[in-house]
Amino acid sequence: MTPEEAQSKFGRIIVFEDTPHGDIIFKSPARGDYARFVALIGDGKADKFSAMTQFIKACAVHPAAKDIDKVLDDLPGIIPNAANALQDLAGADLQSVVKKG
């Protein structure tokens, strides 16, 4: 799947271009996937790297689900990078403005 096809199908995406595995594409997280990630990260006993891995795998578009583990084994540094980018894609980077009347 090309980034253009993914964007047409899923809307907002992030792409890691020109990796040894080609383009790696993730779609914007669904509300439930983001809620599970936040719950896992907030749990003091949770393995945060595993939580990030689970989160980005839920958002992976290309390569296919059956192949994403191989990519993540070869490029483990992409996991925290993708998790951070996906949080921003979900709106975590938006700033609010308080207006008092």
Chimera marker file (.cmm) of the C-alpha trace (Angstrom):
<marker_set name="trace">
<marker id="1" x="0.000" y="0.000" z="0.000" r="1" g="1" b="0" radius="0.5"/>
<marker id="2" x="1.312" y="3.420" z="-0.870" r="1" g="1" b="0" radius="0.5"/>
<marker id="3" x="1.052" y="6.417" z="1.463" r="1" g="1" b="0" radius="0.5"/>
<marker id="4" x="-1.457" y="7.958" z="-0.960" r="1" g="1" b="0" radius="0.5"/>
<marker id="5" x="-3.654" y="4.847" z="-0.864" r="1" g="1" b="0" radius="0.5"/>
<marker id="6" x="-3.426" y="4.720" z="2.937" r="1" g="1" b="0" radius="0.5"/>
<marker id="7" x="-4.344" y="8.378" z="3.282" r="1" g="1" b="0" radius="0.5"/>
<marker id="8" x="-7.289" y="7.924" z="0.933" r="1" g="1" b="0" radius="0.5"/>
<marker id="9" x="-8.518" y="4.912" z="2.916" r="1" g="1" b="0" radius="0.5"/>
<marker id="10" x="-7.724" y="5.971" z="6.511" r="1" g="1" b="0" radius="0.5"/>
<marker id="11" x="-7.417" y="9.762" z="6.469" r="1" g="1" b="0" radius="0.5"/>
<marker id="12" x="-4.633" y="11.009" z="8.721" r="1" g="1" b="0" radius="0.5"/>
<marker id="13" x="-1.515" y="8.832" z="8.680" r="1" g="1" b="0" radius="0.5"/>
<marker id="14" x="2.159" y="8.929" z="9.579" r="1" g="1" b="0" radius="0.5"/>
<marker id="15" x="4.812" y="7.476" z="7.288" r="1" g="1" b="0" radius="0.5"/>
<marker id="16" x="8.390" y="6.457" z="7.991" r="1" g="1" b="0" radius="0.5"/>
<marker id="17" x="9.845" y="6.728" z="4.509" r="1" g="1" b="0" radius="0.5"/>
<marker id="18" x="12.670" y="4.837" z="2.852" r="1" g="1" b="0" radius="0.5"/>
<marker id="19" x="13.409" y="2.421" z="5.681" r="1" g="1" b="0" radius="0.5"/>
<marker id="20" x="15.150" y="-0.918" z="4.962" r="1" g="1" b="0" radius="0.5"/>
<marker id="21" x="11.585" y="-2.322" z="4.851" r="1" g="1" b="0" radius="0.5"/>
<marker id="22" x="10.232" y="0.386" z="2.556" r="1" g="1" b="0" radius="0.5"/>
<marker id="23" x="7.617" y="2.837" z="3.751" r="1" g="1" b="0" radius="0.5"/>
<marker id="24" x="6.076" y="2.012" z="7.116" r="1" g="1" b="0" radius="0.5"/>
<marker id="25" x="2.588" y="3.461" z="7.485" r="1" g="1" b="0" radius="0.5"/>
<marker id="26" x="0.396" y="3.948" z="10.554" r="1" g="1" b="0" radius="0.5"/>
<marker id="27" x="-3.179" y="5.262" z="10.683" r="1" g="1" b="0" radius="0.5"/>
<marker id="28" x="-4.517" y="7.600" z="13.320" r="1" g="1" b="0" radius="0.5"/>
<marker id="29" x="-5.411" y="5.643" z="16.478" r="1" g="1" b="0" radius="0.5"/>
<marker id="30" x="-9.005" y="4.771" z="17.195" r="1" g="1" b="0" radius="0.5"/>
<marker id="31" x="-10.406" y="6.075" z="20.458" r="1" g="1" b="0" radius="0.5"/>
<marker id="32" x="-10.386" y="2.621" z="22.042" r="1" g="1" b="0" radius="0.5"/>
<marker id="33" x="-6.776" y="1.924" z="21.040" r="1" g="1" b="0" radius="0.5"/>
<marker id="34" x="-5.680" y="5.254" z="22.481" r="1" g="1" b="0" radius="0.5"/>
<marker id="35" x="-7.652" y="4.654" z="25.698" r="1" g="1" b="0" radius="0.5"/>
<marker id="36" x="-5.981" y="1.243" z="26.175" r="1" g="1" b="0" radius="0.5"/>
<marker id="37" x="-2.560" y="2.797" z="25.591" r="1" g="1" b="0" radius="0.5"/>
<marker id="38" x="-3.159" y="5.578" z="28.112" r="1" g="1" b="0" radius="0.5"/>
<marker id="39" x="-4.410" y="3.058" z="30.676" r="1" g="1" b="0" radius="0.5"/>
<marker id="40" x="-1.363" y="0.832" z="30.212" r="1" g="1" b="0" radius="0.5"/>
<marker id="41" x="1.099" y="3.726" z="30.356" r="1" g="1" b="0" radius="0.5"/>
<marker id="42" x="-0.585" y="5.030" z="33.499" r="1" g="1" b="0" radius="0.5"/>
<marker id="43" x="-0.235" y="1.674" z="35.247" r="1" g="1" b="0" radius="0.5"/>
<marker id="44" x="2.928" y="1.850" z="37.331" r="1" g="1" b="0" radius="0.5"/>
<marker id="45" x="3.520" y="-1.869" z="36.831" r="1" g="1" b="0" radius="0.5"/>
<marker id="46" x="3.137" y="-1.886" z="33.049" r="1" g="1" b="0" radius="0.5"/>
<marker id="47" x="6.046" y="-2.404" z="30.684" r="1" g="1" b="0" radius="0.5"/>
<marker id="48" x="5.916" y="0.887" z="28.805" r="1" g="1" b="0" radius="0.5"/>
<marker id="49" x="7.826" y="-0.433" z="25.783" r="1" g="1" b="0" radius="0.5"/>
<marker id="50" x="5.312" y="-3.282" z="25.445" r="1" g="1" b="0" radius="0.5"/>
<marker id="51" x="2.450" y="-0.789" z="25.782" r="1" g="1" b="0" radius="0.5"/>
<marker id="52" x="3.948" y="1.338" z="22.998" r="1" g="1" b="0" radius="0.5"/>
<marker id="53" x="4.441" y="-1.760" z="20.835" r="1" g="1" b="0" radius="0.5"/>
<marker id="54" x="0.836" y="-2.865" z="21.319" r="1" g="1" b="0" radius="0.5"/>
<marker id="55" x="-0.371" y="0.668" z="20.556" r="1" g="1" b="0" radius="0.5"/>
<marker id="56" x="1.517" y="1.085" z="17.294" r="1" g="1" b="0" radius="0.5"/>
<marker id="57" x="0.682" y="-2.431" z="16.114" r="1" g="1" b="0" radius="0.5"/>
<marker id="58" x="-3.007" y="-1.532" z="16.470" r="1" g="1" b="0" radius="0.5"/>
<marker id="59" x="-2.375" y="1.413" z="14.123" r="1" g="1" b="0" radius="0.5"/>
<marker id="60" x="-0.094" y="-0.316" z="11.611" r="1" g="1" b="0" radius="0.5"/>
<marker id="61" x="-1.301" y="-0.233" z="8.014" r="1" g="1" b="0" radius="0.5"/>
<marker id="62" x="1.765" y="-1.211" z="6.004" r="1" g="1" b="0" radius="0.5"/>
<marker id="63" x="3.456" y="-3.619" z="6.073" r="1" g="1" b="0" radius="0.5"/>
<marker id="64" x="0.632" y="-6.003" z="6.781" r="1" g="1" b="0" radius="0.5"/>
<marker id="65" x="-0.066" y="-7.173" z="10.327" r="1" g="1" b="0" radius="0.5"/>
<marker id="66" x="1.606" y="-10.527" z="9.654" r="1" g="1" b="0" radius="0.5"/>
<marker id="67" x="4.855" y="-8.739" z="8.741" r="1" g="1" b="0" radius="0.5"/>
<marker id="68" x="4.982" y="-5.855" z="11.233" r="1" g="1" b="0" radius="0.5"/>
<marker id="69" x="6.716" y="-7.885" z="13.978" r="1" g="1" b="0" radius="0.5"/>
<marker id="70" x="9.679" y="-8.522" z="11.657" r="1" g="1" b="0" radius="0.5"/>
<marker id="71" x="9.945" y="-4.790" z="10.983" r="1" g="1" b="0" radius="0.5"/>
<marker id="72" x="9.769" y="-3.954" z="14.694" r="1" g="1" b="0" radius="0.5"/>
<marker id="73" x="12.385" y="-6.617" z="15.485" r="1" g="1" b="0" radius="0.5"/>
<marker id="74" x="14.721" y="-5.097" z="12.888" r="1" g="1" b="0" radius="0.5"/>
<marker id="75" x="13.964" y="-1.454" z="13.781" r="1" g="1" b="0" radius="0.5"/>
<marker id="76" x="13.013" y="-1.346" z="17.484" r="1" g="1" b="0" radius="0.5"/>
<marker id="77" x="13.816" y="2.367" z="17.675" r="1" g="1" b="0" radius="0.5"/>
<marker id="78" x="10.793" y="3.094" z="15.537" r="1" g="1" b="0" radius="0.5"/>
<marker id="79" x="8.510" y="1.980" z="18.379" r="1" g="1" b="0" radius="0.5"/>
<marker id="80" x="8.833" y="5.017" z="20.687" r="1" g="1" b="0" radius="0.5"/>
<marker id="81" x="9.060" y="7.353" z="17.681" r="1" g="1" b="0" radius="0.5"/>
<marker id="82" x="5.841" y="5.990" z="16.206" r="1" g="1" b="0" radius="0.5"/>
<marker id="83" x="4.068" y="5.991" z="19.582" r="1" g="1" b="0" radius="0.5"/>
<marker id="84" x="4.914" y="9.674" z="20.086" r="1" g="1" b="0" radius="0.5"/>
<marker id="85" x="3.853" y="10.610" z="16.551" r="1" g="1" b="0" radius="0.5"/>
<marker id="86" x="0.596" y="8.664" z="16.909" r="1" g="1" b="0" radius="0.5"/>
<marker id="87" x="-0.208" y="10.456" z="20.152" r="1" g="1" b="0" radius="0.5"/>
<marker id="88" x="0.251" y="13.766" z="18.331" r="1" g="1" b="0" radius="0.5"/>
<marker id="89" x="-1.921" y="12.504" z="15.482" r="1" g="1" b="0" radius="0.5"/>
<marker id="90" x="-4.596" y="11.692" z="18.077" r="1" g="1" b="0" radius="0.5"/>
<marker id="91" x="-4.505" y="15.291" z="19.291" r="1" g="1" b="0" radius="0.5"/>
<marker id="92" x="-2.194" y="15.008" z="22.294" r="1" g="1" b="0" radius="0.5"/>
<marker id="93" x="-0.100" y="17.897" z="20.990" r="1" g="1" b="0" radius="0.5"/>
<marker id="94" x="-3.001" y="20.350" z="20.791" r="1" g="1" b="0" radius="0.5"/>
<marker id="95" x="-2.855" y="23.268" z="23.166" r="1" g="1" b="0" radius="0.5"/>
<marker id="96" x="-5.916" y="24.668" z="24.882" r="1" g="1" b="0" radius="0.5"/>
<marker id="97" x="-6.632" y="28.298" z="25.650" r="1" g="1" b="0" radius="0.5"/>
<marker id="98" x="-8.555" y="29.248" z="28.774" r="1" g="1" b="0" radius="0.5"/>
<marker id="99" x="-10.735" y="32.304" z="28.325" r="1" g="1" b="0" radius="0.5"/>
<marker id="100" x="-12.303" y="33.836" z="31.373" r="1" g="1" b="0" radius="0.5"/>
<marker id="101" x="-15.255" y="36.131" z="30.951" r="1" g="1" b="0" radius="0.5"/>
<link id1="1" id2="2" r="1" g="1" b="0" radius="0.2"/>
<link id1="2" id2="3" r="1" g="1" b="0" radius="0.2"/>
<link id1="3" id2="4" r="1" g="1" b="0" radius="0.2"/>
<link id1="4" id2="5" r="1" g="1" b="0" radius="0.2"/>
<link id1="5" id2="6" r="1" g="1" b="0" radius="0.2"/>
<link id1="6" id2="7" r="1" g="1" b="0" radius="0.2"/>
<link id1="7" id2="8" r="1" g="1" b="0" radius="0.2"/>
<link id1="8" id2="9" r="1" g="1" b="0" radius="0.2"/>
<link id1="9" id2="10" r="1" g="1" b="0" radius="0.2"/>
<link id1="10" id2="11" r="1" g="1" b="0" radius="0.2"/>
<link id1="11" id2="12" r="1" g="1" b="0" radius="0.2"/>
<link id1="12" id2="13" r="1" g="1" b="0" radius="0.2"/>
<link id1="13" id2="14" r="1" g="1" b="0" radius="0.2"/>
<link id1="14" id2="15" r="1" g="1" b="0" radius="0.2"/>
<link id1="15" id2="16" r="1" g="1" b="0" radius="0.2"/>
<link id1="16" id2="17" r="1" g="1" b="0" radius="0.2"/>
<link id1="17" id2="18" r="1" g="1" b="0" radius="0.2"/>
<link id1="18" id2="19" r="1" g="1" b="0" radius="0.2"/>
<link id1="19" id2="20" r="1" g="1" b="0" radius="0.2"/>
<link id1="20" id2="21" r="1" g="1" b="0" radius="0.2"/>
<link id1="21" id2="22" r="1" g="1" b="0" radius="0.2"/>
<link id1="22" id2="23" r="1" g="1" b="0" radius="0.2"/>
<link id1="23" id2="24" r="1" g="1" b="0" radius="0.2"/>
<link id1="24" id2="25" r="1" g="1" b="0" radius="0.2"/>
<link id1="25" id2="26" r="1" g="1" b="0" radius="0.2"/>
<link id1="26" id2="27" r="1" g="1" b="0" radius="0.2"/>
<link id1="27" id2="28" r="1" g="1" b="0" radius="0.2"/>
<link id1="28" id2="29" r="1" g="1" b="0" radius="0.2"/>
<link id1="29" id2="30" r="1" g="1" b="0" radius="0.2"/>
<link id1="30" id2="31" r="1" g="1" b="0" radius="0.2"/>
<link id1="31" id2="32" r="1" g="1" b="0" radius="0.2"/>
<link id1="32" id2="33" r="1" g="1" b="0" radius="0.2"/>
<link id1="33" id2="34" r="1" g="1" b="0" radius="0.2"/>
<link id1="34" id2="35" r="1" g="1" b="0" radius="0.2"/>
<link id1="35" id2="36" r="1" g="1" b="0" radius="0.2"/>
<link id1="36" id2="37" r="1" g="1" b="0" radius="0.2"/>
<link id1="37" id2="38" r="1" g="1" b="0" radius="0.2"/>
<link id1="38" id2="39" r="1" g="1" b="0" radius="0.2"/>
<link id1="39" id2="40" r="1" g="1" b="0" radius="0.2"/>
<link id1="40" id2="41" r="1" g="1" b="0" radius="0.2"/>
<link id1="41" id2="42" r="1" g="1" b="0" radius="0.2"/>
<link id1="42" id2="43" r="1" g="1" b="0" radius="0.2"/>
<link id1="43" id2="44" r="1" g="1" b="0" radius="0.2"/>
<link id1="44" id2="45" r="1" g="1" b="0" radius="0.2"/>
<link id1="45" id2="46" r="1" g="1" b="0" radius="0.2"/>
<link id1="46" id2="47" r="1" g="1" b="0" radius="0.2"/>
<link id1="47" id2="48" r="1" g="1" b="0" radius="0.2"/>
<link id1="48" id2="49" r="1" g="1" b="0" radius="0.2"/>
<link id1="49" id2="50" r="1" g="1" b="0" radius="0.2"/>
<link id1="50" id2="51" r="1" g="1" b="0" radius="0.2"/>
<link id1="51" id2="52" r="1" g="1" b="0" radius="0.2"/>
<link id1="52" id2="53" r="1" g="1" b="0" radius="0.2"/>
<link id1="53" id2="54" r="1" g="1" b="0" radius="0.2"/>
<link id1="54" id2="55" r="1" g="1" b="0" radius="0.2"/>
<link id1="55" id2="56" r="1" g="1" b="0" radius="0.2"/>
<link id1="56" id2="57" r="1" g="1" b="0" radius="0.2"/>
<link id1="57" id2="58" r="1" g="1" b="0" radius="0.2"/>
<link id1="58" id2="59" r="1" g="1" b="0" radius="0.2"/>
<link id1="59" id2="60" r="1" g="1" b="0" radius="0.2"/>
<link id1="60" id2="61" r="1" g="1" b="0" radius="0.2"/>
<link id1="61" id2="62" r="1" g="1" b="0" radius="0.2"/>
<link id1="62" id2="63" r="1" g="1" b="0" radius="0.2"/>
<link id1="63" id2="64" r="1" g="1" b="0" radius="0.2"/>
<link id1="64" id2="65" r="1" g="1" b="0" radius="0.2"/>
<link id1="65" id2="66" r="1" g="1" b="0" radius="0.2"/>
<link id1="66" id2="67" r="1" g="1" b="0" radius="0.2"/>
<link id1="67" id2="68" r="1" g="1" b="0" radius="0.2"/>
<link id1="68" id2="69" r="1" g="1" b="0" radius="0.2"/>
<link id1="69" id2="70" r="1" g="1" b="0" radius="0.2"/>
<link id1="70" id2="71" r="1" g="1" b="0" radius="0.2"/>
<link id1="71" id2="72" r="1" g="1" b="0" radius="0.2"/>
<link id1="72" id2="73" r="1" g="1" b="0" radius="0.2"/>
<link id1="73" id2="74" r="1" g="1" b="0" radius="0.2"/>
<link id1="74" id2="75" r="1" g="1" b="0" radius="0.2"/>
<link id1="75" id2="76" r="1" g="1" b="0" radius="0.2"/>
<link id1="76" id2="77" r="1" g="1" b="0" radius="0.2"/>
<link id1="77" id2="78" r="1" g="1" b="0" radius="0.2"/>
<link id1="78" id2="79" r="1" g="1" b="0" radius="0.2"/>
<link id1="79" id2="80" r="1" g="1" b="0" radius="0.2"/>
<link id1="80" id2="81" r="1" g="1" b="0" radius="0.2"/>
<link id1="81" id2="82" r="1" g="1" b="0" radius="0.2"/>
<link id1="82" id2="83" r="1" g="1" b="0" radius="0.2"/>
<link id1="83" id2="84" r="1" g="1" b="0" radius="0.2"/>
<link id1="84" id2="85" r="1" g="1" b="0" radius="0.2"/>
<link id1="85" id2="86" r="1" g="1" b="0" radius="0.2"/>
<link id1="86" id2="87" r="1" g="1" b="0" radius="0.2"/>
<link id1="87" id2="88" r="1" g="1" b="0" radius="0.2"/>
<link id1="88" id2="89" r="1" g="1" b="0" radius="0.2"/>
<link id1="89" id2="90" r="1" g="1" b="0" radius="0.2"/>
<link id1="90" id2="91" r="1" g="1" b="0" radius="0.2"/>
<link id1="91" id2="92" r="1" g="1" b="0" radius="0.2"/>
<link id1="92" id2="93" r="1" g="1" b="0" radius="0.2"/>
<link id1="93" id2="94" r="1" g="1" b="0" radius="0.2"/>
<link id1="94" id2="95" r="1" g="1" b="0" radius="0.2"/>
<link id1="95" id2="96" r="1" g="1" b="0" radius="0.2"/>
<link id1="96" id2="97" r="1" g="1" b="0" radius="0.2"/>
<link id1="97" id2="98" r="1" g="1" b="0" radius="0.2"/>
<link id1="98" id2="99" r="1" g="1" b="0" radius="0.2"/>
<link id1="99" id2="100" r="1" g="1" b="0" radius="0.2"/>
<link id1="100" id2="101" r="1" g="1" b="0" radius="0.2"/>
</marker_set>
